[in-house]
Amino acid sequence: MNASNKTHNSLQARLQNRMDSASFDYIVVGGGTAGLVVATRLVEDPDIRVCVLEAGEDVSKELSLMTPGIAEKSFKFKFPLYLNGLFAAGMAFGNLGQPRLDWGALTTPQPHANGRSIYSPRGKGLGGSSTINFMALGRGHEAEYNVFESLGSPGWNFKDFLKYFRKSETFAPTEEEISRLQIDFNEATHGKSGPLHRTAPRWITDLQKPFIEAMQTLGVKYNRDASSGDNTGMWISSHSIDTNGARCSSATAYYEPNKSTPNLVVITGAQATRIVFNDELDAKRKFVASGVEYHKDGQLQRVSAKKEVILSAGAFRTPQLLELSGIGQKSILEAQKIPVKVDLPGVGINLRKLSLLCDLAVTDSIQRYRNSAWVKIHLTVQQDHFYVPFVTEVDSKKYPSYEALADPARFAEELKHYQKSKGGKLSTFFSALFSFLPKNYFMSPNYMIPQDMRTNLNPEIEAIQKQWIAANEIPFLEIALFPGYIPAVVQQPQPGKSYCTIFIALSHAFSSGSVHVASPDPLTAPCVDYGVLDNLVDVDILVNAIQFARKLVATESLSGIMQEVCPGPAMTDKAELENFVRGNISTVFHPIGTAAMLPKSKGGVVDASLKVYGTANLRVVDASVMPIHISAHIQATVYAIAEKGADIIQHERK
């Protein structure tokens, strides 16, 4: 440890010992993807003091996290582990489910997914989910971002997002990469000096070339620039991996260069339990946040805020903390004997009846709320992307997949290659090729959603998604090429064989769910209900996606290379495929919308400045505020939201 780090650690230790009497200008709850962005931007002003509370520890430099293709620090590669659909597939997912890295959320049993509880990892530790995610840095379609504004949030549109995409990143592909990967690099849409490093893939499977040819045979265009507003078609991905071939998270990109800043204090192992408010309302009759209580080392402690409290605890923990602090649907709070400060029905809710895993009093209150007149007009949303497996077997000699790294000799060879040149399988992760497809690529052009179909989505959002799928312009399906086995719930890979998974994911589900406190005990995990497949449209889309994957494998380019093993070629009956979808569906780990940025009259929780309704100085800055989903992995968008949120806060202060 160098002298600078020793001095910094000593200072942090002294400050942590005095937290009960400490006061800061801003408290950021959650040192994850968004929280560290906000905190480090705010301390650019040396007169501003910021405290970050993070429940996990600083794990950002661990080899298993920093090396893109390594799953476990011990280099022991396990084959899939199943727990109600949970998968930790060899090296691809080995960090998921580890309690010190992952909150490891499990949903209530999902009635439309054969009663299974579905696993949804959430990053724990500095960097949050940016330390355990798949590092994809995609962007959605321009129209999706523009809807943020049309739903009632001025200034939240694609043009503005583009400004913050650029501010967050550094992307400088070489001429060789541009030529080899067939990409068009638009300097106007990418950043040159942002903290987050975006790089092109260093290793690409030999399956990619015939896969692209097969997609083109089925009419899918090759998109050379998917970052400038049109992400339809197939395109080469880029990742949050730095130029040295290491994972680039918010911890390494934003916190590491600023951790010795004297006006920034980060307290790890500190789980926030409640937002503290002044006894008196302000002149506008709003609650004023004055601090945060947190649990650390078995003791309840408190830190004070002079200006604002900012929640960046993620789509599950942010609504839980709001409810624990008395902000949420009145009947839900009263059922848990939590004093109500702000009756804000939009917190975490979309009116799915919760499972019996939740307290029955909470379930009853939600049911009464669901039947109220207000609810028939205004609903809010908790959404995610959903995935079903389509796995093929390939020749293990011609196309060795990630399963080959279970062989110690082969792994040692790849590790040596990575350490020497930062290349090979360990230099990248998941997929170098993504496709985002509007409906007509994989469904009949005549497929129409019944206009009288009603879901638990906010009616305005439901209407927008119906328009999108009918117009055939916005992607509803993600297809990605993964050179390995992403398993189904019951089928497992065979040792010694190689596989290729065609990753199939629904981008705009009509299903929606909710997140609520399960107990007034702040250390009890929240109750998560995705409401998955609560409508037939989502099932239809995923069944058609499986049929599209079969057409893909049957093309001349792939028919001699890939042989379907899951669901299996014998499964042709539509009812069987529907049951397969229900029995194997999982999440893509992109939950949003539990503190939606919408007008309060539409069920919103925060306004366009990200302030919580009914409060003077409490904001939410994380994926919770996204009012509608995008056809992209959300990491880049969360960074942009955090950058914009920090700008809003700084502007208001000045």
C-alpha positions as CSV (number, residue, x, y, z in Angstrom):
1,M,0.0,0.0,0.0
2,N,1.5,3.4,-1.0
3,A,1.7,6.4,1.3
4,S,-1.2,8.1,-0.4
5,N,-3.6,5.2,0.2
6,K,-2.4,4.8,3.8
7,T,-3.2,8.5,4.5
8,H,-6.6,8.2,2.8
9,N,-7.5,5.0,4.6
10,S,-6.5,6.6,7.9
11,L,-8.6,9.7,7.2
12,Q,-11.6,7.6,6.3
13,A,-11.3,5.5,9.5
14,R,-11.1,8.6,11.7
15,L,-14.1,10.1,9.9
16,Q,-16.1,6.9,10.2
17,N,-15.6,6.8,13.9
18,R,-17.2,10.3,14.2
19,M,-20.2,9.8,11.9
20,D,-22.8,10.3,14.6
21,S,-21.7,13.9,14.9
22,A,-20.7,14.4,11.3
23,S,-22.5,16.6,8.9
24,F,-22.2,16.8,5.1
25,D,-23.8,18.9,2.4
26,Y,-25.0,15.8,0.5
27,I,-25.6,12.2,1.5
28,V,-25.7,9.7,-1.3
29,V,-27.3,6.4,-0.3
30,G,-25.8,3.6,-2.4
31,G,-22.2,3.5,-3.8
32,G,-23.3,1.7,-7.0
33,T,-23.4,2.5,-10.7
34,A,-25.3,5.8,-10.3
35,G,-24.3,6.8,-6.7
36,L,-20.6,7.0,-7.3
37,V,-21.1,9.1,-10.4
38,V,-23.3,11.6,-8.5
39,A,-20.9,11.8,-5.5
40,T,-17.7,12.3,-7.5
41,R,-19.3,15.0,-9.7
42,L,-20.5,16.9,-6.6
43,V,-17.1,16.9,-4.9
44,E,-15.6,18.6,-8.0
45,D,-16.6,21.7,-6.0
46,P,-14.0,21.7,-3.1
47,D,-16.4,23.5,-0.8
48,I,-19.0,20.7,-1.0
49,R,-18.7,17.8,1.4
50,V,-20.3,14.5,0.3
51,C,-20.8,11.2,2.2
52,V,-21.6,7.9,0.4
53,L,-23.2,5.1,2.4
54,E,-22.6,1.7,0.8
55,A,-23.9,-1.6,2.3
56,G,-21.2,-3.7,0.7
57,E,-17.4,-3.4,0.7
58,D,-14.8,-2.3,-1.8
59,V,-14.4,-5.4,-4.0
60,S,-13.7,-3.6,-7.3
61,K,-10.1,-4.7,-7.5
62,E,-10.7,-8.4,-7.1
63,L,-9.4,-10.5,-10.0
64,S,-12.6,-12.3,-10.5
65,L,-14.3,-9.0,-11.1
66,M,-11.6,-7.1,-13.0
67,T,-10.9,-9.8,-15.5
68,P,-13.8,-9.8,-17.9
69,G,-13.9,-13.5,-18.7
70,I,-13.1,-14.9,-15.2
71,A,-15.9,-16.1,-13.0
72,E,-14.3,-17.1,-9.8
73,K,-11.1,-16.0,-8.1
74,S,-10.3,-19.6,-7.3
75,F,-10.4,-20.4,-11.1
76,K,-12.7,-23.4,-10.3
77,F,-15.3,-23.5,-13.0
78,K,-18.7,-24.9,-11.9
79,F,-21.4,-26.2,-14.2
80,P,-24.8,-24.7,-13.8
81,L,-26.4,-24.3,-10.4
82,Y,-30.2,-24.2,-10.3
83,L,-32.4,-22.6,-7.7
84,N,-35.9,-22.0,-9.0
85,G,-34.4,-20.9,-12.3
86,L,-31.3,-19.4,-10.9
87,F,-28.3,-20.1,-13.0
88,A,-24.6,-19.6,-12.4
89,A,-23.4,-21.0,-15.7
90,G,-19.7,-21.8,-15.4
91,M,-17.4,-18.9,-16.0
92,A,-20.1,-16.6,-17.4
93,F,-22.0,-16.2,-14.1
94,G,-19.8,-17.3,-11.3
95,N,-19.9,-14.1,-9.4
96,L,-23.7,-14.0,-9.3
97,G,-25.2,-15.3,-6.1
98,Q,-22.2,-14.6,-3.9
99,P,-23.7,-12.8,-0.8
100,R,-20.8,-10.3,-0.5
101,L,-21.1,-9.3,-4.2
102,D,-24.8,-9.7,-4.9
103,W,-28.0,-9.0,-2.9
104,G,-29.4,-12.1,-4.6
105,A,-33.0,-11.1,-4.8
106,L,-35.6,-13.8,-5.4
107,T,-39.1,-12.9,-6.5
108,T,-42.3,-14.2,-4.9
109,P,-43.5,-17.4,-6.7
110,Q,-44.7,-16.3,-10.1
111,P,-48.1,-17.9,-10.9
112,H,-47.6,-17.5,-14.7
113,A,-44.1,-19.0,-14.6
114,N,-45.2,-22.4,-13.2
115,G,-45.0,-21.0,-9.6
116,R,-41.2,-20.5,-9.7
117,S,-39.4,-17.8,-7.8
118,I,-37.1,-15.9,-10.2
119,Y,-33.5,-14.9,-9.3
120,S,-32.6,-11.3,-9.9
121,P,-29.0,-10.3,-8.9
122,R,-28.2,-6.8,-7.7
123,G,-24.7,-5.7,-7.2
124,K,-23.5,-5.2,-3.6
125,G,-20.3,-3.2,-3.0
126,L,-18.7,-0.1,-4.4
127,G,-19.6,0.0,-8.1
128,G,-22.9,-1.9,-7.5
129,S,-24.1,-3.8,-10.5
130,S,-21.4,-2.3,-12.6
131,T,-19.0,-4.7,-10.9
132,I,-20.9,-7.9,-11.6
133,N,-22.8,-7.1,-14.9
134,F,-22.0,-8.2,-18.4
135,M,-20.4,-4.9,-19.2
136,A,-22.5,-4.2,-22.3
137,L,-22.8,-0.5,-23.2
138,G,-25.7,-0.4,-25.6
139,R,-28.1,2.5,-26.1
140,G,-31.8,2.4,-26.9
141,H,-33.8,3.8,-29.8
142,E,-34.1,7.6,-30.0
143,A,-37.9,7.3,-29.8
144,E,-37.7,5.5,-26.4
145,Y,-35.8,8.3,-24.8
146,N,-38.0,10.9,-26.3
147,V,-41.0,9.3,-24.6
148,F,-39.4,10.2,-21.2
149,E,-40.1,13.8,-22.1
150,S,-43.5,13.3,-23.7
151,L,-44.7,11.5,-20.5
152,G,-44.2,14.7,-18.7
153,S,-40.5,15.3,-17.9
154,P,-39.1,18.3,-19.9
155,G,-35.5,18.0,-20.9
156,W,-35.4,14.2,-20.8
157,N,-35.1,13.4,-24.5
158,F,-32.6,11.6,-26.7
159,K,-30.7,14.8,-27.6
160,D,-30.2,15.5,-23.9
161,F,-29.3,11.9,-23.2
162,L,-26.7,12.0,-25.9
163,K,-25.0,14.9,-24.1
164,Y,-24.6,12.7,-21.0
165,F,-23.7,9.6,-22.8
166,R,-20.8,11.5,-24.2
167,K,-19.9,13.1,-20.9
168,S,-19.7,9.7,-19.1
169,E,-17.4,7.9,-21.6
170,T,-14.2,7.7,-23.5
171,F,-14.4,5.7,-26.7
172,A,-11.6,5.8,-29.3
173,P,-11.6,2.8,-31.6
174,T,-8.6,2.4,-33.8
175,E,-8.7,2.5,-37.6
176,E,-7.9,-1.2,-37.5
177,E,-10.9,-2.0,-35.2
178,I,-13.3,0.2,-37.3
179,S,-12.3,-1.7,-40.4
180,R,-12.2,-5.2,-38.9
181,L,-15.4,-4.9,-37.0
182,Q,-17.3,-3.0,-39.8
183,I,-18.4,-0.1,-37.6
184,D,-19.0,3.5,-38.3
185,F,-17.5,5.7,-35.6
186,N,-19.5,8.9,-35.1
187,E,-17.5,11.3,-33.1
188,A,-20.5,13.5,-32.5
189,T,-22.2,10.7,-30.5
190,H,-19.3,9.5,-28.4
191,G,-17.2,11.0,-25.6
192,K,-13.4,11.5,-25.7
193,S,-12.6,12.3,-22.1
194,G,-15.2,10.7,-19.9
195,P,-14.3,8.5,-16.9
196,L,-15.9,5.4,-18.2
197,H,-13.8,3.5,-20.8
198,R,-15.7,2.0,-23.7
199,T,-13.8,-0.4,-25.9
200,A,-14.5,-2.7,-28.9
201,P,-14.3,-6.5,-28.3
202,R,-10.8,-7.9,-28.4
203,W,-11.9,-11.5,-29.0
204,I,-14.7,-12.7,-31.3
205,T,-15.9,-16.3,-31.7
206,D,-15.5,-17.9,-35.1
207,L,-19.3,-18.6,-35.0
208,Q,-19.9,-14.9,-35.5
209,K,-19.3,-14.8,-39.3
210,P,-21.8,-17.6,-40.2
211,F,-24.2,-16.2,-37.7
212,I,-24.2,-12.8,-39.3
213,E,-24.7,-14.4,-42.7
214,A,-27.7,-16.4,-41.3
215,M,-29.3,-13.3,-39.9
216,Q,-28.9,-11.5,-43.2
217,T,-30.5,-14.4,-45.0
218,L,-33.5,-13.8,-42.8
219,G,-33.5,-10.1,-43.7
220,V,-31.8,-8.6,-40.6
221,K,-29.7,-5.6,-41.6
222,Y,-26.2,-5.0,-40.3
223,N,-26.1,-1.7,-38.4
224,R,-22.7,-0.1,-38.5
225,D,-23.7,2.6,-36.0
226,A,-26.2,1.6,-33.3
227,S,-25.3,4.4,-30.9
228,S,-26.7,7.4,-32.7
229,G,-30.5,6.8,-32.2
230,D,-31.3,3.8,-34.4
231,N,-30.4,0.5,-32.7
232,T,-32.4,-1.8,-34.9
233,G,-30.7,-4.7,-36.7
234,M,-27.5,-6.4,-35.7
235,W,-24.3,-4.7,-34.6
236,I,-21.0,-5.1,-32.9
237,S,-21.2,-4.3,-29.2
238,S,-18.8,-2.4,-27.1
239,H,-18.1,-2.9,-23.4
240,S,-17.1,-1.2,-20.2
241,I,-13.6,-2.6,-20.4
242,D,-10.6,-0.3,-20.2
243,T,-7.6,-0.2,-22.6
244,N,-5.7,-2.6,-20.4
245,G,-8.4,-5.2,-20.8
246,A,-9.9,-4.8,-17.3
247,R,-13.5,-4.2,-16.2
248,C,-14.3,-0.6,-15.9
249,S,-17.0,0.0,-13.2
250,S,-18.2,3.2,-11.5
251,A,-15.8,2.2,-8.7
252,T,-12.7,2.1,-10.9
253,A,-13.8,4.9,-13.3
254,Y,-15.3,7.5,-11.0
255,Y,-14.3,6.6,-7.4
256,E,-10.8,5.4,-7.7
257,P,-9.4,8.6,-9.2
258,N,-11.2,10.6,-6.5
259,K,-11.0,8.5,-3.4
260,S,-8.3,10.7,-1.9
261,T,-10.4,13.8,-2.3
262,P,-10.7,15.3,1.2
263,N,-14.3,16.4,0.8
264,L,-15.5,12.9,-0.2
265,V,-16.2,10.3,2.5
266,V,-17.3,6.7,1.6
267,I,-18.6,4.5,4.4
268,T,-18.7,0.8,3.4
269,G,-20.6,-1.9,5.3
270,A,-23.2,0.7,6.0
271,Q,-26.8,-0.3,5.2
272,A,-29.2,2.7,5.2
273,T,-32.3,2.0,7.2
274,R,-34.2,5.2,7.2
275,I,-34.2,8.8,5.9
276,V,-34.5,11.3,8.8
277,F,-36.7,14.3,8.3
278,N,-37.1,17.6,10.2
279,D,-40.0,17.8,12.6
280,E,-41.3,20.9,10.8
281,L,-42.4,21.2,7.2
282,D,-40.8,24.0,5.1
283,A,-42.7,27.1,3.8
284,K,-44.1,25.1,0.9
285,R,-45.4,22.4,3.3
286,K,-42.8,19.9,2.2
287,F,-40.8,17.5,4.2
288,V,-37.1,18.4,4.6
289,A,-34.6,15.5,4.8
290,S,-31.9,16.1,7.4
291,G,-30.0,12.9,7.4
292,V,-29.9,9.1,7.1
293,E,-29.8,6.4,9.7
294,Y,-27.7,3.3,8.8
295,H,-26.7,0.0,10.3
296,K,-23.0,-0.7,10.6
297,D,-21.1,-3.3,12.7
298,G,-24.2,-4.2,14.6
299,Q,-25.0,-0.6,15.6
300,L,-27.5,2.0,14.4
301,Q,-25.7,5.3,13.4
302,R,-26.7,8.5,11.8
303,V,-25.2,11.0,9.5
304,S,-26.6,14.5,8.8
305,A,-27.2,16.4,5.5
306,K,-27.2,20.2,5.2
307,K,-28.5,20.3,1.7
308,E,-29.9,17.0,0.2
309,V,-30.2,13.3,0.5
310,I,-29.9,11.4,-2.8
311,L,-31.1,7.8,-3.1
312,S,-29.1,5.7,-5.5
313,A,-29.8,2.3,-3.9
314,G,-31.2,0.7,-7.1
315,A,-34.6,-0.4,-8.3
316,F,-35.3,-2.7,-5.4
317,R,-33.7,-1.0,-2.4
318,T,-34.7,2.6,-3.3
319,P,-38.4,2.0,-3.0
320,Q,-37.9,-0.1,0.1
321,L,-36.0,2.8,1.7
322,L,-38.7,5.3,0.7
323,E,-41.4,3.1,2.3
324,L,-39.3,2.5,5.5
325,S,-39.0,6.3,5.7
326,G,-42.8,6.8,5.5
327,I,-43.1,7.6,1.8
328,G,-45.4,5.4,-0.2
329,Q,-49.0,4.1,-0.4
330,K,-50.7,4.8,2.9
331,S,-52.4,1.5,3.3
332,I,-49.2,-0.5,2.7
333,L,-47.3,1.6,5.2
334,E,-50.0,1.4,7.8
335,A,-50.1,-2.4,7.4
336,Q,-46.5,-2.5,8.4
337,K,-47.0,0.1,11.2
338,I,-44.8,2.6,9.5
339,P,-45.8,6.2,10.2
340,V,-46.9,7.9,7.0
341,K,-45.2,11.1,6.0
342,V,-46.0,11.4,2.3
343,D,-48.9,9.3,0.9
344,L,-47.3,8.6,-2.5
345,P,-49.0,5.6,-4.2
346,G,-46.5,5.3,-7.0
347,V,-43.7,4.0,-4.8
348,G,-42.8,0.5,-6.0
349,I,-46.3,-0.3,-7.0
350,N,-48.1,-1.5,-10.1
351,L,-50.9,-3.4,-8.5
352,R,-49.9,-6.9,-9.0
353,K,-51.3,-8.9,-6.2
354,L,-48.4,-10.0,-4.1
355,S,-47.6,-13.6,-3.3
356,L,-48.2,-15.2,0.1
357,L,-44.5,-14.7,0.7
358,C,-45.4,-11.1,1.5
359,D,-47.2,-10.1,4.7
360,L,-50.9,-10.8,4.2
361,A,-51.8,-7.4,5.5
362,V,-49.7,-5.8,2.7
363,T,-51.4,-8.1,0.2
364,D,-54.8,-7.1,1.4
365,S,-54.0,-3.4,1.3
366,I,-52.7,-3.7,-2.3
367,Q,-55.9,-5.5,-3.3
368,R,-58.1,-2.8,-1.8
369,Y,-55.9,-0.2,-3.5
370,R,-56.2,-2.0,-6.8
371,N,-60.0,-1.8,-6.6
372,S,-60.1,1.9,-5.9
373,A,-61.4,4.4,-8.4
374,W,-58.0,6.2,-8.6
375,V,-56.2,3.0,-9.7
376,K,-58.5,2.3,-12.6
377,I,-57.0,5.4,-14.2
378,H,-53.5,5.6,-12.9
379,L,-51.0,2.8,-12.6
380,T,-47.2,2.8,-12.3
381,V,-44.6,0.3,-13.4
382,Q,-41.8,-2.0,-12.4
383,Q,-40.4,-3.7,-15.5
384,D,-37.5,-5.7,-16.6
385,H,-36.3,-7.6,-19.7
386,F,-37.0,-11.3,-19.8
387,Y,-35.1,-14.1,-21.3
388,V,-35.7,-17.7,-22.5
389,P,-32.9,-20.1,-23.5
390,F,-32.2,-21.5,-27.0
391,V,-29.1,-23.6,-26.8
392,T,-27.3,-25.4,-29.7
393,E,-24.4,-27.9,-29.7
394,V,-21.4,-27.1,-31.9
395,D,-18.2,-29.0,-32.9
396,S,-15.9,-28.8,-29.9
397,K,-12.7,-28.8,-32.0
398,K,-13.8,-26.2,-34.5
399,Y,-15.8,-24.0,-32.1
400,P,-14.6,-24.5,-28.5
401,S,-16.9,-22.6,-26.2
402,Y,-16.4,-21.2,-22.7
403,E,-17.0,-24.8,-21.4
404,A,-13.5,-25.6,-22.7
405,L,-12.0,-23.5,-19.9
406,A,-13.1,-26.1,-17.4
407,D,-9.9,-27.9,-18.6
408,P,-7.1,-26.5,-16.4
409,A,-4.5,-26.7,-19.2
410,R,-6.8,-24.8,-21.6
411,F,-7.5,-22.2,-18.9
412,A,-3.8,-21.7,-18.1
413,E,-3.2,-21.2,-21.8
414,E,-5.9,-18.5,-22.0
415,L,-4.8,-16.8,-18.8
416,K,-1.2,-16.6,-20.2
417,H,-2.5,-15.1,-23.4
418,Y,-4.6,-12.6,-21.5
419,Q,-1.8,-11.6,-19.2
420,K,0.6,-11.1,-22.1
421,S,-1.6,-9.4,-24.7
422,K,-4.9,-8.7,-23.0
423,G,-6.5,-10.8,-25.7
424,G,-8.3,-14.1,-26.0
425,K,-11.5,-15.4,-24.3
426,L,-10.7,-13.8,-21.0
427,S,-10.5,-10.3,-22.5
428,T,-14.2,-10.0,-23.2
429,F,-17.5,-11.2,-22.0
430,F,-20.9,-12.5,-23.0
431,S,-21.3,-11.4,-26.6
432,A,-19.7,-9.3,-29.3
433,L,-22.8,-9.3,-31.5
434,F,-26.2,-8.0,-30.5
435,S,-29.4,-7.7,-32.5
436,F,-32.5,-5.7,-31.6
437,L,-35.5,-6.5,-33.8
438,P,-38.9,-4.9,-34.4
439,K,-41.9,-7.2,-34.5
440,N,-42.0,-8.0,-38.3
441,Y,-38.5,-9.6,-38.2
442,F,-39.8,-12.5,-36.1
443,M,-43.6,-12.3,-36.1
444,S,-46.3,-12.2,-38.7
445,P,-46.8,-8.6,-40.0
446,N,-50.5,-9.4,-39.4
447,Y,-50.1,-10.0,-35.7
448,M,-52.1,-7.4,-33.8
449,I,-52.6,-6.8,-30.1
450,P,-56.3,-6.6,-29.2
451,Q,-57.0,-2.9,-28.5
452,D,-59.2,-3.9,-25.6
453,M,-56.4,-5.8,-23.9
454,R,-55.6,-4.3,-20.5
455,T,-52.5,-5.0,-18.4
456,N,-51.2,-3.7,-15.1
457,L,-49.0,-1.2,-16.9
458,N,-49.6,2.5,-16.6
459,P,-52.3,3.0,-19.4
460,E,-50.3,5.6,-21.2
461,I,-47.2,3.4,-21.3
462,E,-49.3,0.5,-22.3
463,A,-50.8,2.5,-25.2
464,I,-47.2,3.6,-26.3
465,Q,-46.0,0.0,-26.4
466,K,-49.0,-1.0,-28.4
467,Q,-48.2,1.8,-30.9
468,W,-44.6,0.7,-31.0
469,I,-45.2,-2.9,-31.8
470,A,-47.8,-2.0,-34.4
471,A,-45.6,0.5,-36.1
472,N,-42.7,-2.0,-36.5
473,E,-40.0,0.5,-35.7
474,I,-39.0,0.0,-32.1
475,P,-37.2,-3.3,-31.2
476,F,-39.2,-5.8,-29.1
477,L,-36.7,-8.7,-29.3
478,E,-33.0,-8.9,-28.4
479,I,-30.9,-11.7,-30.0
480,A,-27.3,-12.1,-28.9
481,L,-24.7,-14.7,-29.7
482,F,-23.1,-16.4,-26.7
483,P,-20.4,-19.0,-27.3
484,G,-21.4,-21.2,-24.3
485,Y,-24.3,-22.7,-22.5
486,I,-26.7,-20.4,-20.8
487,P,-28.9,-23.1,-19.3
488,A,-32.6,-23.9,-19.0
489,V,-34.1,-24.7,-15.6
490,V,-33.7,-28.5,-15.9
491,Q,-31.3,-29.1,-18.8
492,Q,-27.6,-29.0,-18.2
493,P,-24.5,-29.0,-20.4
494,Q,-22.7,-32.3,-21.0
495,P,-19.0,-32.3,-20.0
496,G,-16.6,-32.3,-22.9
497,K,-19.1,-30.7,-25.4
498,S,-19.2,-27.2,-26.8
499,Y,-22.3,-25.1,-27.1
500,C,-23.6,-21.8,-28.5
501,T,-26.6,-20.1,-26.9
502,I,-28.8,-17.8,-29.0
503,F,-29.8,-15.4,-26.3
504,I,-33.5,-14.4,-26.7
505,A,-34.9,-11.5,-24.6
506,L,-38.1,-9.5,-24.6
507,S,-37.3,-5.8,-24.7
508,H,-40.7,-4.3,-24.0
509,A,-42.7,-6.6,-21.8
510,F,-46.4,-5.9,-21.1
511,S,-45.9,-7.7,-17.8
512,S,-45.1,-5.5,-14.8
513,G,-44.5,-6.0,-11.1
514,S,-43.9,-4.3,-7.8
515,V,-41.4,-3.9,-5.0
516,H,-42.5,-3.3,-1.4
517,V,-41.3,-3.6,2.2
518,A,-41.9,-7.1,3.5
519,S,-41.4,-6.0,7.1
520,P,-40.7,-2.8,9.1
521,D,-37.3,-4.4,9.8
522,P,-35.0,-2.5,7.4
523,L,-32.6,-5.5,7.3
524,T,-35.3,-7.7,5.8
525,A,-35.2,-7.9,2.0
526,P,-38.0,-6.2,0.1
527,C,-40.8,-8.2,-1.5
528,V,-40.3,-8.4,-5.3
529,D,-43.0,-9.5,-7.7
530,Y,-42.3,-9.3,-11.4
531,G,-45.8,-10.3,-12.4
532,V,-44.0,-12.1,-15.2
533,L,-46.1,-13.4,-18.2
534,D,-49.4,-12.1,-16.8
535,N,-50.6,-11.5,-20.4
536,L,-50.6,-13.6,-23.5
537,V,-48.7,-11.1,-25.7
538,D,-45.4,-11.6,-23.9
539,V,-45.8,-15.3,-24.3
540,D,-46.6,-15.0,-28.0
541,I,-43.5,-12.8,-28.6
542,L,-41.2,-15.3,-26.9
543,V,-42.7,-18.4,-28.6
544,N,-42.3,-16.6,-32.0
545,A,-38.7,-15.7,-31.0
546,I,-37.9,-19.4,-30.4
547,Q,-39.4,-20.2,-33.8
548,F,-37.2,-17.4,-35.3
549,A,-34.1,-19.0,-33.7
550,R,-35.0,-22.3,-35.3
551,K,-35.3,-20.6,-38.7
552,L,-31.9,-19.1,-38.1
553,V,-30.3,-22.4,-37.3
554,A,-31.9,-24.0,-40.3
555,T,-30.2,-21.5,-42.7
556,E,-27.5,-22.8,-45.0
557,S,-24.9,-20.8,-43.0
558,L,-25.7,-22.5,-39.7
559,S,-27.5,-25.8,-40.4
560,G,-24.2,-27.7,-40.6
561,I,-22.8,-26.0,-37.5
562,M,-25.5,-25.7,-34.8
563,Q,-27.8,-28.5,-33.6
564,E,-30.6,-27.5,-31.3
565,V,-30.5,-29.1,-27.8
566,C,-32.8,-26.8,-25.8
567,P,-35.8,-26.6,-26.1
568,G,-35.1,-29.6,-28.4
569,P,-36.3,-30.1,-32.0
570,A,-39.0,-32.5,-30.9
571,M,-40.9,-29.7,-29.2
572,T,-43.0,-28.3,-31.9
573,D,-46.5,-28.0,-30.5
574,K,-47.4,-24.4,-29.6
575,A,-48.8,-25.3,-26.2
576,E,-45.6,-27.2,-25.4
577,L,-43.5,-24.1,-26.4
578,E,-45.7,-21.9,-24.3
579,N,-45.2,-24.2,-21.3
580,F,-41.4,-24.2,-22.0
581,V,-41.4,-20.4,-21.9
582,R,-43.3,-20.4,-18.6
583,G,-41.0,-23.0,-17.1
584,N,-37.7,-21.4,-18.2
585,I,-38.2,-17.7,-18.3
586,S,-35.8,-15.6,-16.4
587,T,-34.8,-12.0,-16.0
588,V,-32.0,-10.1,-17.8
589,F,-31.4,-8.2,-14.6
590,H,-32.6,-4.8,-15.8
591,P,-35.3,-3.7,-13.3
592,I,-36.6,-0.2,-13.6
593,G,-39.5,2.1,-12.8
594,T,-40.0,1.6,-9.0
595,A,-39.7,5.4,-8.4
596,A,-40.9,6.5,-11.8
597,M,-40.2,10.0,-13.2
598,L,-43.7,10.9,-14.1
599,P,-46.2,13.6,-13.1
600,K,-47.7,12.8,-9.7
601,S,-51.1,12.6,-11.3
602,K,-49.9,9.7,-13.5
603,G,-48.5,7.8,-10.5
604,G,-45.0,9.4,-10.5
605,V,-42.6,9.4,-7.6
606,V,-40.1,12.0,-8.7
607,D,-40.4,15.1,-10.9
608,A,-38.2,16.1,-13.8
609,S,-35.6,17.3,-11.3
610,L,-35.6,13.9,-9.7
611,K,-37.1,15.2,-6.5
612,V,-39.5,13.0,-4.6
613,Y,-43.0,14.5,-4.5
614,G,-43.8,16.0,-1.1
615,T,-40.2,16.6,-0.2
616,A,-38.0,19.6,-0.5
617,N,-34.6,18.0,-0.8
618,L,-34.8,14.2,-1.3
619,R,-33.9,12.9,-4.8
620,V,-33.7,9.6,-6.5
621,V,-30.9,9.1,-9.1
622,D,-30.8,5.5,-10.4
623,A,-32.7,3.1,-12.7
624,S,-35.8,3.4,-10.5
625,V,-36.7,6.7,-12.2
626,M,-37.0,5.3,-15.7
627,P,-40.7,5.5,-16.6
628,I,-40.5,3.1,-19.6
629,H,-38.1,0.4,-20.7
630,I,-35.6,0.7,-23.5
631,S,-34.4,-1.8,-26.0
632,A,-30.9,-2.0,-24.6
633,H,-28.9,-3.2,-21.7
634,I,-29.3,-0.3,-19.3
635,Q,-25.8,0.3,-18.0
636,A,-25.0,3.2,-20.3
637,T,-28.4,4.8,-19.7
638,V,-27.9,4.7,-15.9
639,Y,-24.6,6.4,-16.2
640,A,-26.2,9.1,-18.3
641,I,-29.1,9.5,-15.8
642,A,-26.5,9.9,-13.0
643,E,-24.5,12.5,-15.0
644,K,-27.6,14.5,-15.7
645,G,-28.8,14.2,-12.1
646,A,-25.5,15.5,-10.8
647,D,-25.8,18.5,-13.3
648,I,-29.3,19.2,-12.1
649,I,-28.2,19.2,-8.4
650,Q,-25.2,21.4,-9.2
651,H,-27.2,23.9,-11.2
652,E,-29.9,24.3,-8.5
653,R,-27.2,24.9,-5.9
654,K,-25.6,27.7,-7.9
